Amino acid sequence: MTKEIMQEAAQFLIEEAIKQGVTEAEVFIARSEHLMIRVRNREIERIENSISRGLGLRLYKDYRTAIVSTKDLSKESLLGLLNIG
């Protein structure tokens, strides 16, 4: 997932939230990287690398607050985040 894709998803969420009458919205984009190197008897036994990316959303509507997050940036998933019913 590139930075541009994450930014497009954030912009899409804000635009859709406004359409649904949300009074305030915040989008959080998160990325973390984890590197683990296991050494046993002075030899590298295992190397693991992982990258995690996701998007969080805080909404305010009708005196209610919702905080949700996802790693799935499909439009269907993003629209599901706005279902604060």
C-alpha angles and dihedrals in degrees: 000000000000126000089249093056091050091049092048090051090050092050091047090053094050092048092049092046090054090050089054093053100255109165096206134009136180126190122202122197115199132188127175133177126202126194120184123182117183118201124190125178090356093302129106107251102175141004122196127180125181136172123200125193131177148148131237129197133198116194134187119197132151093352091307130114128208128186117190138160141192144177091204108090097184113129090243092055093045092050088050089060089062093057096104089146 
